[in-house]
Amino acid sequence: MKDYDPEEYGDVYSLTAMKSDTRLFLCHHEGSRTSKDAMELFAMVEQMRSKSSLTPVFTSDDWDPFEEGLVNIYGILEVPPYKGIGRKPLPRLIPPEDLKYVKIEKKKVGETVVETVKNIVFGNKKDILKMLEIEENGYIGTSYVERFNLTIRASLARFIRRGMNFSKKMRMHTKALDLFQAWYNFVKPHDSLKIKINCGNRRWGYRTPAMAEKFTDHIWNLGELLGFRVPVK
């Protein structure tokens, strides 16, 4: 009976983060579609970031909890000025000046996208374009992540809707995505990352996200990936 089902049974959403220039699959979070889940995802991203580096430019689709999640992770407490009337105002979180976030909204007529609107939620447009190293009318979007989500669904049967291979336990669902993350970053070469080499009969050198990030100097095979010993901390 449904009343005896474990609490983890039901719909589960996977939130993912990608570094757009190298296609590196940074992290994932399994849960619901709430601001708390968005906070969990951004907390993972921030934990990976070198404290000496600039806060990155964030882009996403038109989902409001991302905005709240960013403010909760990167925001700073500010006490509004007291005007001497009534209760003193409580501290509130505000986005810092170096936080940059662009929300991509796709307007549709039926199933056809007729317009893509770029809404700058946090940050200055000039600074955002400079950090992304693009011109005034350069591309800012979410197509890389959308294609990446398609790769997840095509590679993991448990993500296929209305199929019989759905995950039965949250732990195994998360572990399956961990394995996919390692395969995606180290084993799967990406056409968009190839570089021209003109070496003999080879015109192009293919790279994985891990190679683009200089984590490794070659494309790994599955045996190398599965046999890799993770250093004990």
Residue frames as a rotation matrix with the C-alpha (Angstrom) as fourth column:
MET 1
0.575 0.818 0.000 0.00
0.818 -0.575 0.000 0.00
0.000 0.000 -1.000 0.00
LYS 2
0.305 -0.452 0.839 1.12
0.353 -0.764 -0.540 3.54
0.885 0.461 -0.073 -0.67
ASP 3
0.838 0.099 0.537 1.09
-0.399 -0.561 0.725 4.42
0.373 -0.822 -0.431 3.06
TYR 4
0.807 -0.548 0.221 3.96
0.167 0.571 0.804 1.97
-0.566 -0.612 0.552 3.61
ASP 5
0.649 -0.598 0.470 6.20
0.570 -0.027 -0.821 3.36
0.504 0.801 0.323 0.86
PRO 6
-0.106 -0.768 -0.631 9.50
0.953 -0.260 0.157 4.86
-0.284 -0.585 0.760 2.09
GLU 7
0.459 0.305 -0.835 9.68
0.274 -0.942 -0.194 8.66
-0.846 -0.140 -0.515 2.21
GLU 8
-0.464 -0.744 -0.481 12.17
-0.255 -0.407 0.877 8.75
-0.848 0.530 -0.001 -0.69
TYR 9
-0.477 0.370 0.797 9.65
0.798 0.562 0.217 7.22
-0.368 0.740 -0.564 -3.09
GLY 10
0.569 0.741 -0.355 8.10
0.441 -0.640 -0.629 9.60
-0.694 0.202 -0.691 -5.59
ASP 11
0.850 -0.214 0.480 9.30
0.372 -0.400 -0.837 12.20
0.371 0.891 -0.260 -8.10
VAL 12
0.368 -0.817 -0.445 12.98
0.516 -0.219 0.828 13.16
-0.774 -0.534 0.341 -7.91
TYR 13
0.989 -0.075 0.127 14.63
0.058 -0.591 -0.805 15.96
0.136 0.803 -0.580 -9.86
SER 14
0.240 -0.968 -0.072 18.34
0.907 0.197 0.372 16.19
-0.346 -0.155 0.925 -10.69
LEU 15
0.972 -0.047 -0.232 19.80
-0.096 -0.974 -0.204 19.69
-0.216 0.221 -0.951 -10.76
THR 16
0.429 -0.849 0.310 23.09
0.890 0.456 0.018 19.93
-0.156 0.268 0.951 -12.66
ALA 17
0.746 -0.305 -0.592 25.84
-0.227 -0.952 0.204 22.52
-0.626 -0.018 -0.780 -13.03
MET 18
0.544 -0.559 0.625 28.22
0.830 0.470 -0.302 22.79
-0.125 0.683 0.719 -15.99
LYS 19
-0.009 -0.649 -0.761 31.26
0.076 -0.759 0.646 24.98
-0.997 -0.052 0.056 -16.74
SER 20
0.794 0.607 -0.026 30.32
-0.002 -0.040 -0.999 26.21
-0.607 0.794 -0.031 -20.20
ASP 21
0.462 -0.640 -0.613 33.78
-0.874 -0.446 -0.194 26.91
-0.150 0.626 -0.766 -21.67
THR 22
-0.648 -0.754 -0.108 35.15
-0.761 0.646 0.057 23.40
0.026 0.119 -0.993 -21.03
ARG 23
0.119 0.828 -0.549 31.81
-0.605 0.498 0.621 21.51
0.787 0.258 0.560 -20.74
LEU 24
-0.839 -0.474 -0.267 32.98
-0.076 0.588 -0.806 20.18
0.539 -0.656 -0.529 -17.36
PHE 25
0.292 0.917 -0.271 30.14
0.118 0.247 0.962 18.53
0.949 -0.313 -0.037 -15.44
LEU 26
-0.408 -0.553 0.727 30.71
-0.545 -0.491 -0.680 20.16
0.733 -0.673 -0.101 -12.07
CYS 27
-0.970 0.121 0.209 28.12
-0.134 0.448 -0.884 18.62
-0.201 -0.886 -0.419 -9.78
HIS 28
-0.410 0.896 -0.170 24.57
-0.095 0.143 0.985 17.41
0.907 0.420 0.026 -9.38
HIS 29
-0.894 0.231 0.384 21.94
-0.404 -0.047 -0.913 17.43
-0.192 -0.972 0.136 -6.67
GLU 30
-0.625 0.714 -0.316 18.94
0.286 0.586 0.759 15.13
0.727 0.384 -0.570 -6.36
GLY 31
-0.846 0.389 -0.366 15.81
0.311 -0.199 -0.929 16.35
-0.434 -0.900 0.048 -4.64
SER 32
0.200 0.973 0.113 12.74
0.834 -0.108 -0.542 18.47
-0.515 0.202 -0.833 -5.32
ARG 33
-0.219 -0.194 0.956 12.19
0.750 -0.660 0.038 21.68
0.624 0.725 0.291 -7.26
THR 34
0.820 0.444 -0.362 12.55
0.570 -0.564 0.597 24.13
0.061 -0.696 -0.716 -4.38
SER 35
0.718 -0.556 0.420 14.80
-0.445 -0.829 -0.337 27.01
0.536 0.055 -0.843 -3.40
LYS 36
0.576 -0.498 0.649 16.48
-0.582 0.308 0.753 24.75
-0.575 -0.811 -0.112 -0.84
ASP 37
0.621 -0.327 0.713 17.52
0.546 0.833 -0.094 22.37
-0.563 0.447 0.695 -3.62
ALA 38
0.776 -0.346 0.527 18.89
0.290 -0.546 -0.786 25.27
0.560 0.763 -0.324 -5.67
MET 39
0.670 -0.527 0.523 20.89
-0.737 -0.559 0.380 26.35
0.092 -0.639 -0.763 -2.62
GLU 40
0.600 -0.439 0.669 22.34
-0.050 0.814 0.579 22.84
-0.798 -0.381 0.467 -2.27
LEU 41
0.698 -0.317 0.642 23.50
0.716 0.324 -0.618 22.93
-0.012 0.891 0.453 -5.90
PHE 42
0.677 -0.432 0.596 25.12
-0.066 -0.842 -0.535 26.36
0.733 0.323 -0.599 -5.66
ALA 43
0.726 -0.438 0.530 26.75
-0.616 -0.073 0.784 25.45
-0.305 -0.896 -0.323 -2.35
MET 44
0.602 -0.511 0.614 28.52
0.486 0.844 0.227 22.58
-0.634 0.162 0.756 -4.17
VAL 45
0.641 -0.340 0.688 29.64
0.601 -0.334 -0.726 24.91
0.477 0.879 -0.010 -6.95
GLU 46
0.732 -0.336 0.592 30.98
-0.479 -0.873 0.096 27.43
0.484 -0.354 -0.800 -4.46
GLN 47
0.753 -0.456 0.474 32.84
-0.240 0.480 0.844 24.71
-0.612 -0.749 0.252 -2.53
MET 48
0.543 -0.540 0.643 34.73
0.784 0.600 -0.158 23.80
-0.301 0.590 0.749 -5.71
ARG 49
0.784 -0.173 0.596 35.66
0.272 -0.768 -0.580 27.37
0.558 0.617 -0.554 -6.59
SER 50
-0.235 -0.920 -0.313 39.11
0.901 -0.085 -0.425 28.65
0.364 -0.382 0.849 -5.72
LYS 51
0.481 0.464 -0.744 38.72
0.777 -0.619 0.116 31.53
-0.406 -0.633 -0.659 -3.28
SER 52
-0.382 -0.701 -0.602 41.26
0.228 -0.703 0.674 33.51
-0.895 0.121 0.429 -5.31
SER 53
-0.805 0.130 0.578 39.12
0.588 0.047 0.808 33.31
0.078 0.990 -0.114 -8.46
LEU 54
-0.830 0.557 0.020 36.31
-0.556 -0.829 0.058 35.64
0.049 0.037 0.998 -9.49
THR 55
-0.300 0.831 0.468 32.71
-0.093 0.463 -0.881 34.67
-0.950 -0.307 -0.062 -8.85
PRO 56
-0.862 -0.121 0.493 31.57
0.434 0.328 0.839 33.13
-0.263 0.937 -0.231 -12.15
VAL 57
-0.606 0.732 -0.312 28.75
-0.795 -0.570 0.207 34.33
-0.026 0.373 0.927 -14.38
PHE 58
-0.702 0.455 0.547 25.71
0.164 0.851 -0.498 32.13
-0.693 -0.260 -0.673 -13.79
THR 59
-0.603 0.606 -0.519 23.15
-0.779 -0.308 0.546 31.40
0.171 0.733 0.658 -16.51
SER 60
-0.827 0.406 0.390 20.00
0.184 0.850 -0.494 29.32
-0.532 -0.337 -0.777 -16.24
ASP 61
-0.563 0.753 0.340 16.52
0.539 0.024 0.842 28.85
0.626 0.657 -0.420 -17.64
ASP 62
-0.431 0.487 0.760 13.54
-0.496 -0.831 0.252 30.77
0.754 -0.268 0.600 -16.32
TRP 63
0.242 0.439 -0.865 13.17
0.549 0.674 0.495 29.11
0.800 -0.594 -0.078 -12.91
ASP 64
0.564 0.107 0.819 12.76
-0.319 -0.886 0.336 31.48
0.762 -0.450 -0.466 -9.95
PRO 65
0.985 -0.170 -0.044 14.34
0.106 0.377 0.920 29.28
-0.140 -0.911 0.389 -7.19
PHE 66
0.281 -0.937 0.205 17.75
0.895 0.179 -0.409 29.69
0.347 0.299 0.889 -8.88
GLU 67
0.059 -0.210 0.976 17.67
0.027 -0.977 -0.212 33.41
0.998 0.039 -0.052 -8.10
GLU 68
0.770 0.294 0.566 16.78
-0.537 -0.182 0.824 32.83
0.345 -0.938 0.018 -4.46
GLY 69
0.869 -0.480 -0.123 19.39
0.493 0.811 0.314 30.08
-0.051 -0.334 0.941 -4.19
LEU 70
0.088 -0.872 0.481 22.16
0.689 -0.295 -0.662 32.37
0.719 0.390 0.575 -5.49
VAL 71
0.204 0.040 0.978 21.25
-0.402 -0.907 0.121 35.14
0.892 -0.418 -0.169 -3.05
ASN 72
0.941 0.206 0.267 21.24
-0.325 0.342 0.882 32.72
0.091 -0.917 0.389 -0.12
ILE 73
0.665 -0.746 -0.021 24.70
0.745 0.661 0.088 31.33
-0.052 -0.074 0.996 -1.00
TYR 74
-0.240 -0.847 0.475 26.46
0.881 -0.395 -0.259 34.49
0.407 0.357 0.841 -2.17
GLY 75
0.462 0.547 0.698 24.39
0.289 -0.837 0.465 37.23
0.839 -0.013 -0.544 -0.56
ILE 76
-0.737 -0.660 -0.143 25.59
0.419 -0.280 -0.864 39.54
0.530 -0.697 0.483 2.19
LEU 77
0.078 0.780 -0.621 23.59
0.997 -0.044 0.071 40.71
0.028 -0.625 -0.780 5.20
GLU 78
-0.755 -0.221 0.618 22.52
0.266 -0.964 -0.020 44.34
0.600 0.149 0.786 5.15
VAL 79
-0.349 0.639 -0.686 20.59
0.854 -0.085 -0.514 46.21
-0.387 -0.765 -0.515 7.81
PRO 80
0.032 0.424 0.905 18.24
0.741 -0.618 0.263 48.78
0.671 0.662 -0.334 6.24
PRO 81
-0.856 -0.383 0.346 18.50
0.100 -0.781 -0.616 52.27
0.507 -0.493 0.708 7.78
TYR 82
-0.307 0.735 -0.605 16.17
0.951 0.206 -0.232 52.89
-0.046 -0.646 -0.762 10.70
LYS 83
-0.389 0.245 0.888 13.86
0.367 -0.843 0.394 55.87
0.845 0.479 0.238 10.19
GLY 84
-0.973 -0.101 0.209 12.94
-0.143 -0.448 -0.882 56.18
0.183 -0.888 0.421 13.85
ILE 85
-0.154 0.979 0.136 9.35
-0.988 -0.148 -0.051 55.03
-0.030 -0.142 0.989 13.43
GLY 86
0.795 0.552 -0.253 8.08
-0.553 0.830 0.075 51.59
0.252 0.081 0.964 14.42
ARG 87
0.789 -0.489 0.372 10.28
0.136 0.729 0.671 48.54
-0.599 -0.479 0.642 14.84
LYS 88
-0.029 -0.883 -0.468 13.85
-0.731 -0.301 0.613 48.51
-0.682 0.360 -0.637 13.65
PRO 89
0.658 0.300 -0.690 14.13
-0.734 0.459 -0.500 46.66
0.167 0.836 0.523 10.32
LEU 90
0.682 -0.378 0.626 15.61
-0.036 0.838 0.545 43.19
-0.731 -0.395 0.557 10.34
PRO 91
-0.382 -0.870 -0.313 18.80
-0.525 -0.075 0.848 42.33
-0.761 0.488 -0.428 8.43
ARG 92
0.776 0.618 0.125 18.22
-0.216 0.446 -0.869 41.10
-0.593 0.647 0.479 4.88
LEU 93
-0.097 -0.794 0.601 20.29
0.506 0.481 0.716 39.30
-0.857 0.373 0.355 2.29
ILE 94
0.738 0.244 -0.630 21.26
-0.378 -0.623 -0.685 41.30
-0.559 0.743 -0.367 -0.78
PRO 95
0.801 -0.471 0.370 23.31
0.599 0.615 -0.512 40.18
0.014 0.632 0.775 -3.81
PRO 96
0.149 -0.826 -0.544 26.93
0.372 -0.463 0.805 41.36
-0.916 -0.322 0.238 -3.74
GLU 97
0.416 -0.006 -0.909 28.26
-0.609 -0.745 -0.273 43.60
-0.676 0.668 -0.313 -6.52
ASP 98
-0.543 -0.748 -0.381 30.36
-0.793 0.308 0.525 40.82
-0.276 0.588 -0.761 -8.04
LEU 99
-0.428 0.467 0.774 27.42
0.213 0.884 -0.416 38.39
-0.878 -0.013 -0.478 -8.42
LYS 100
-0.564 0.181 -0.806 26.40
-0.783 -0.427 0.452 38.03
-0.263 0.886 0.382 -12.06
TYR 101
-0.596 0.474 0.648 23.36
0.289 0.880 -0.377 36.06
-0.749 -0.038 -0.661 -13.18
VAL 102
-0.672 0.392 -0.629 21.53
-0.737 -0.436 0.516 35.92
-0.072 0.810 0.582 -16.52
LYS 103
-0.326 0.678 0.659 18.16
0.005 0.699 -0.715 34.21
-0.945 -0.230 -0.231 -16.82
ILE 104
-0.955 -0.026 -0.294 17.16
-0.294 -0.008 0.956 32.89
-0.027 1.000 0.000 -20.25
GLU 105
-0.233 0.951 0.205 13.44
-0.163 0.169 -0.972 32.97
-0.959 -0.260 0.115 -20.99
LYS 106
-0.991 -0.062 0.118 12.12
0.095 0.291 0.952 31.20
-0.093 0.955 -0.283 -24.08
LYS 107
-0.290 0.932 -0.218 8.79
-0.594 -0.354 -0.722 32.42
-0.750 -0.080 0.656 -25.39
LYS 108
-0.921 -0.024 0.389 6.80
0.209 0.812 0.545 29.80
-0.329 0.583 -0.743 -27.25
VAL 109
-0.174 0.908 -0.381 3.81
-0.963 -0.237 -0.125 29.68
-0.204 0.346 0.916 -29.53
GLY 110
0.836 0.408 -0.365 2.57
-0.447 0.894 -0.024 26.15
0.317 0.183 0.931 -29.12
GLU 111
0.782 -0.613 0.112 5.75
0.435 0.666 0.607 24.04
-0.447 -0.426 0.787 -29.15
THR 112
0.351 -0.643 0.681 7.77
0.785 -0.194 -0.589 26.50
0.511 0.741 0.436 -31.25
VAL 113
0.040 -0.446 -0.894 10.26
0.759 -0.569 0.317 28.91
-0.650 -0.691 0.316 -29.66
VAL 114
0.607 0.288 0.741 9.62
0.741 -0.541 -0.397 32.31
0.287 0.790 -0.542 -31.22
GLU 115
0.499 -0.454 0.738 11.86
-0.308 -0.889 -0.339 34.48
0.810 -0.058 -0.583 -29.04
THR 116
0.252 -0.506 -0.825 14.69
0.867 0.497 -0.041 34.11
0.431 -0.705 0.564 -26.54
VAL 117
0.696 0.074 0.714 14.91
-0.146 -0.959 0.242 36.85
0.703 -0.273 -0.657 -23.92
LYS 118
-0.166 -0.820 -0.548 18.06
0.700 0.294 -0.651 37.39
0.695 -0.492 0.525 -21.86
ASN 119
0.777 0.466 0.424 17.23
-0.001 -0.672 0.740 38.94
0.630 -0.576 -0.521 -18.50
ILE 120
-0.383 -0.923 -0.040 20.19
0.175 -0.030 -0.984 40.20
0.907 -0.384 0.173 -16.48
VAL 121
0.637 0.658 -0.402 19.09
0.460 0.094 0.883 39.56
0.618 -0.747 -0.243 -12.89
PHE 122
0.782 -0.480 -0.397 22.35
0.230 -0.370 0.900 40.45
-0.579 -0.796 -0.179 -11.13
GLY 123
-0.139 -0.976 0.165 25.39
0.678 0.028 0.735 42.29
-0.722 0.214 0.658 -12.42
ASN 124
0.163 0.041 -0.986 26.32
-0.446 -0.888 -0.111 44.78
-0.880 0.458 -0.127 -15.11
LYS 125
0.930 0.296 0.219 25.93
0.047 0.495 -0.868 43.84
-0.366 0.817 0.446 -18.78
LYS 126
0.637 -0.750 -0.179 29.34
-0.627 -0.368 -0.687 45.22
0.449 0.550 -0.704 -19.73
ASP 127
-0.172 -0.710 0.683 31.08
-0.956 0.288 0.060 43.23
-0.239 -0.642 -0.728 -16.97
ILE 128
0.388 0.409 0.826 29.18
-0.243 0.910 -0.336 40.07
-0.889 -0.070 0.453 -17.91
LEU 129
0.996 -0.021 -0.092 30.18
-0.087 0.158 -0.984 40.33
0.035 0.987 0.155 -21.58
LYS 130
0.295 -0.953 0.063 33.80
-0.869 -0.295 -0.396 40.96
0.396 0.062 -0.916 -20.57
MET 131
-0.161 -0.340 0.926 33.95
-0.781 0.618 0.092 37.91
-0.603 -0.709 -0.365 -18.29
LEU 132
0.528 0.438 0.728 32.33
0.066 0.833 -0.550 35.71
-0.847 0.338 0.411 -20.95
GLU 133
-0.528 -0.828 -0.190 34.70
-0.047 -0.194 0.980 37.17
-0.848 0.526 0.063 -23.56
ILE 134
-0.211 0.535 0.818 31.93
0.951 0.306 0.045 37.85
-0.226 0.787 -0.573 -26.07
GLU 135
-0.917 -0.086 0.390 30.83
0.250 -0.886 0.391 40.85
0.312 0.455 0.834 -28.11
GLU 136
-0.764 0.634 0.118 27.75
-0.614 -0.658 -0.436 42.99
-0.199 -0.405 0.892 -27.56
ASN 137
0.271 0.915 -0.298 25.47
-0.962 0.263 -0.067 40.62
0.017 0.305 0.952 -29.48
GLY 138
-0.663 -0.622 -0.416 27.38
-0.601 0.774 -0.200 37.45
0.446 0.118 -0.887 -28.56
TYR 139
0.055 0.724 -0.687 25.69
-0.104 0.689 0.718 34.25
0.993 0.032 0.113 -27.52
ILE 140
-0.816 -0.117 0.566 24.48
-0.576 0.082 -0.813 33.88
0.049 -0.990 -0.134 -23.93
GLY 141
0.150 0.927 -0.344 22.23
-0.826 0.308 0.471 30.90
0.543 0.214 0.812 -23.46
THR 142
0.017 -0.026 1.000 21.59
-0.806 0.591 0.029 27.46
-0.592 -0.806 -0.011 -22.02
SER 143
0.633 0.296 -0.715 21.90
-0.731 0.532 -0.427 25.29
0.254 0.793 0.554 -25.14
TYR 144
-0.390 -0.851 -0.351 25.01
-0.598 0.524 -0.607 23.51
0.700 -0.027 -0.713 -23.80
VAL 145
-0.787 0.134 0.602 23.17
-0.521 0.379 -0.765 22.42
-0.330 -0.916 -0.228 -20.65
GLU 146
0.305 0.951 -0.055 20.04
-0.805 0.226 -0.548 21.50
-0.509 0.212 0.834 -22.61
ARG 147
0.384 -0.252 -0.888 22.11
-0.668 0.589 -0.456 19.28
0.638 0.768 0.058 -24.91
PHE 148
-0.717 -0.687 0.118 23.85
-0.535 0.434 -0.725 17.89
0.447 -0.583 -0.678 -21.83
ASN 149
-0.346 0.685 0.641 20.50
-0.713 0.252 -0.654 16.98
-0.609 -0.684 0.401 -20.24
LEU 150
0.638 0.526 -0.563 19.60
-0.770 0.459 -0.444 15.15
0.025 0.716 0.697 -23.44
THR 151
-0.157 -0.794 -0.588 22.88
-0.573 0.558 -0.600 13.21
0.804 0.242 -0.543 -23.18
ILE 152
-0.761 -0.058 0.646 21.96
-0.625 0.330 -0.707 12.17
-0.172 -0.942 -0.287 -19.62
ARG 153
0.186 0.942 0.280 18.55
-0.726 0.324 -0.606 10.89
-0.662 -0.090 0.744 -20.70
ALA 154
0.643 0.021 -0.765 20.02
-0.684 0.465 -0.562 9.08
0.344 0.885 0.314 -23.70
SER 155
-0.292 -0.901 -0.322 22.81
-0.537 0.433 -0.724 7.47
0.792 -0.039 -0.610 -21.63
LEU 156
-0.968 -0.017 0.251 20.97
-0.235 0.412 -0.880 6.48
-0.088 -0.911 -0.403 -18.44
ALA 157
-0.598 0.774 -0.210 17.83
0.277 0.446 0.851 4.37
0.752 0.450 -0.481 -18.84
ARG 158
-0.383 0.451 -0.806 16.67
0.919 0.100 -0.381 5.34
-0.092 -0.887 -0.453 -15.37
PHE 159
-0.698 0.108 -0.708 16.03
0.025 -0.984 -0.175 8.89
-0.715 -0.139 0.685 -16.68
ILE 160
-0.905 0.425 -0.021 13.67
-0.011 0.024 1.000 7.75
0.425 0.905 -0.017 -19.43
ARG 161
-0.565 0.760 0.323 10.14
-0.783 -0.371 -0.499 8.77
-0.259 -0.535 0.804 -18.59
ARG 162
0.437 0.893 0.106 7.49
-0.849 0.449 -0.279 6.07
-0.296 0.032 0.955 -18.25
GLY 163
0.022 -0.503 -0.864 10.05
-0.578 0.699 -0.421 3.29
0.815 0.509 -0.276 -18.50
MET 164
0.892 0.332 -0.307 10.58
-0.004 0.685 0.729 0.25
0.452 -0.649 0.612 -16.31
ASN 165
0.133 -0.941 -0.311 14.22
0.751 0.300 -0.588 1.07
0.647 -0.155 0.747 -15.54
PHE 166
0.469 0.083 0.879 13.46
-0.294 -0.924 0.244 3.90
0.833 -0.373 -0.410 -13.13
SER 167
-0.631 -0.774 0.054 15.52
-0.247 0.134 -0.960 4.09
0.736 -0.619 -0.276 -9.93
LYS 168
0.330 0.736 -0.591 14.11
0.370 0.475 0.799 2.25
0.868 -0.482 -0.115 -6.93
LYS 169
0.509 -0.247 -0.825 16.48
0.830 -0.111 0.546 3.75
-0.227 -0.963 0.148 -4.35
MET 170
0.993 -0.102 -0.050 17.82
-0.109 -0.982 -0.157 7.29
-0.033 0.161 -0.986 -4.06
ARG 171
0.354 -0.926 0.132 21.31
-0.338 0.005 0.941 6.09
-0.872 -0.377 -0.311 -3.18
MET 172
-0.137 -0.389 0.911 21.66
0.650 0.659 0.379 4.02
-0.747 0.644 0.162 -6.37
HIS 173
0.750 0.457 0.478 20.16
0.662 -0.508 -0.552 6.84
-0.009 0.730 -0.683 -8.43
THR 174
0.869 -0.461 -0.179 22.79
-0.397 -0.865 0.306 9.26
-0.296 -0.195 -0.935 -7.15
LYS 175
0.052 -0.893 0.448 25.62
-0.125 0.439 0.890 6.74
-0.991 -0.102 -0.089 -7.60
ALA 176
0.249 0.102 0.963 24.56
0.860 0.434 -0.269 6.10
-0.446 0.895 0.020 -11.19
LEU 177
0.951 0.116 0.285 24.81
0.238 -0.864 -0.445 9.82
0.195 0.491 -0.849 -11.90
ASP 178
0.568 -0.823 -0.003 28.22
-0.445 -0.310 0.840 9.92
-0.692 -0.476 -0.542 -10.17
LEU 179
-0.071 -0.578 0.813 29.47
0.452 0.708 0.543 7.26
-0.889 0.406 0.211 -12.58
PHE 180
0.565 0.348 0.748 27.99
0.825 -0.218 -0.521 9.14
-0.018 0.912 -0.411 -15.53
GLN 181
0.962 -0.215 -0.166 29.72
-0.187 -0.967 0.172 12.31
-0.197 -0.135 -0.971 -14.36
ALA 182
0.134 -0.968 0.210 33.12
-0.250 0.172 0.953 10.60
-0.959 -0.180 -0.219 -14.34
TRP 183
-0.051 -0.086 0.995 32.48
0.798 0.596 0.092 9.04
-0.601 0.798 0.039 -17.77
TYR 184
0.811 0.462 0.358 31.29
0.584 -0.641 -0.497 12.34
0.000 0.613 -0.790 -19.22
ASN 185
0.858 -0.474 -0.199 34.29
-0.385 -0.849 0.362 14.30
-0.340 -0.234 -0.911 -17.95
PHE 186
0.008 -0.976 0.216 37.09
-0.596 0.169 0.785 11.79
-0.803 -0.135 -0.581 -18.66
VAL 187
-0.406 -0.155 0.901 35.93
0.347 0.885 0.309 9.30
-0.845 0.438 -0.305 -21.31
LYS 188
0.415 0.708 0.572 33.55
0.812 -0.004 -0.584 11.07
-0.411 0.706 -0.577 -23.68
PRO 189
-0.752 -0.658 -0.038 35.30
0.554 -0.661 0.506 13.40
-0.358 0.359 0.862 -26.19
HIS 190
0.306 0.865 -0.399 33.33
0.465 -0.501 -0.730 16.46
-0.831 0.037 -0.555 -27.24
ASP 191
0.194 -0.172 0.966 33.28
0.977 -0.059 -0.207 17.75
0.093 0.983 0.157 -30.78
SER 192
0.876 0.224 0.427 33.06
0.223 -0.973 0.054 21.35
0.428 0.048 -0.903 -29.56
LEU 193
0.785 -0.619 0.024 36.37
-0.253 -0.286 0.924 20.93
-0.565 -0.732 -0.381 -27.67
LYS 194
0.587 -0.587 0.558 38.43
0.765 0.628 -0.143 19.61
-0.266 0.510 0.818 -30.59
ILE 195
0.461 -0.544 -0.701 41.57
-0.305 -0.839 0.451 21.49
-0.834 0.006 -0.552 -31.61
LYS 196
0.961 -0.129 -0.244 43.29
-0.223 0.157 -0.962 21.64
0.162 0.979 0.123 -35.00
ILE 197
0.517 -0.804 0.295 46.60
-0.163 0.245 0.956 19.72
-0.841 -0.542 -0.004 -35.00
ASN 198
0.803 -0.183 -0.566 47.39
-0.579 -0.022 -0.815 18.76
0.137 0.983 -0.124 -38.65
CYS 199
-0.125 -0.830 0.543 49.50
-0.816 0.397 0.419 15.80
-0.564 -0.391 -0.727 -37.55
GLY 200
-0.914 -0.244 0.324 49.92
-0.021 0.826 0.563 13.31
-0.405 0.508 -0.760 -40.43
ASN 201
-0.689 0.719 0.093 46.51
0.387 0.257 0.886 12.02
0.612 0.646 -0.455 -41.40
ARG 202
-0.021 0.680 -0.733 44.92
0.998 -0.027 -0.054 13.60
-0.056 -0.733 -0.678 -38.33
ARG 203
-0.304 -0.015 0.953 43.57
0.380 -0.919 0.107 17.09
0.873 0.395 0.285 -38.69
TRP 204
0.259 0.525 0.811 41.85
-0.581 -0.586 0.565 17.33
0.772 -0.617 0.154 -35.33
GLY 205
-0.804 -0.448 -0.390 42.66
0.091 0.556 -0.826 16.38
0.587 -0.700 -0.407 -31.79
TYR 206
0.227 0.973 0.029 39.64
0.005 -0.031 1.000 15.45
0.974 -0.227 -0.011 -29.72
ARG 207
-0.829 -0.506 0.239 39.42
-0.169 -0.182 -0.969 16.33
0.534 -0.843 0.066 -26.06
THR 208
-0.007 0.775 -0.632 37.30
0.825 0.362 0.434 15.55
0.565 -0.518 -0.642 -23.04
PRO 209
0.774 0.320 0.546 36.22
-0.018 -0.851 0.526 18.19
0.633 -0.417 -0.653 -20.49
ALA 210
0.850 -0.504 -0.154 38.93
0.279 0.182 0.943 16.88
-0.448 -0.844 0.295 -18.14
MET 211
-0.013 -0.867 0.498 41.54
0.993 0.047 0.108 17.47
-0.117 0.496 0.860 -20.87
ALA 212
0.220 0.172 0.960 40.22
0.481 -0.875 0.047 20.98
0.849 0.452 -0.275 -21.50
GLU 213
0.933 0.143 0.329 40.59
-0.211 -0.523 0.826 21.66
0.290 -0.841 -0.458 -17.77
LYS 214
0.061 -0.991 -0.117 44.12
-0.587 0.059 -0.808 20.14
0.808 0.118 -0.578 -17.87
PHE 215
0.494 0.147 0.857 43.22
-0.810 0.437 0.392 17.44
-0.316 -0.887 0.335 -15.33
THR 216
0.298 -0.383 0.874 44.65
0.255 0.915 0.314 14.84
-0.920 0.129 0.370 -17.72
ASP 217
-0.318 -0.518 -0.794 46.51
-0.627 -0.513 0.586 14.75
-0.711 0.684 -0.162 -21.03
HIS 218
-0.943 -0.002 -0.332 44.57
-0.267 0.599 0.755 11.96
0.197 0.801 -0.565 -22.79
ILE 219
0.043 0.996 -0.074 41.15
-0.879 0.073 0.471 10.43
0.475 0.045 0.879 -23.33
TRP 220
-0.599 -0.238 0.765 40.54
-0.682 0.651 -0.332 7.75
-0.419 -0.720 -0.552 -20.74
ASN 221
-0.472 0.519 -0.712 39.00
-0.297 0.667 0.683 4.36
0.830 0.534 -0.161 -21.50
LEU 222
0.542 0.807 0.236 36.46
-0.519 0.100 0.849 2.65
0.661 -0.583 0.473 -19.25
GLY 223
0.547 -0.405 -0.733 39.09
0.602 0.798 0.008 0.28
0.582 -0.446 0.680 -17.84
GLU 224
-0.569 -0.799 0.195 41.25
0.485 -0.518 -0.705 3.20
0.664 -0.307 0.682 -16.79
LEU 225
-0.270 0.551 0.789 38.28
-0.571 -0.752 0.329 5.00
0.775 -0.362 0.518 -15.27
LEU 226
0.736 0.667 -0.116 36.93
-0.339 0.511 0.790 2.04
0.586 -0.542 0.602 -13.31
GLY 227
0.506 -0.619 -0.601 40.41
0.720 0.686 -0.100 1.00
0.475 -0.383 0.793 -12.15
PHE 228
-0.127 -0.553 0.823 41.44
-0.029 -0.827 -0.561 4.47
0.991 -0.095 0.089 -10.96
ARG 229
-0.058 0.023 -0.998 42.28
0.944 0.325 -0.048 4.55
0.323 -0.945 -0.041 -7.26
VAL 230
0.557 0.337 0.759 40.90
0.113 -0.936 0.333 7.65
0.823 -0.099 -0.560 -5.60
PRO 231
-0.552 -0.833 0.023 43.44
0.118 -0.105 -0.988 9.05
0.825 -0.543 0.156 -3.09
VAL 232
0.277 0.611 -0.741 42.31
0.848 0.206 0.488 8.75
0.451 -0.764 -0.461 0.52
LYS 233
0.115 -0.183 0.976 42.05
-0.136 -0.977 -0.167 12.12
0.984 -0.113 -0.137 2.25
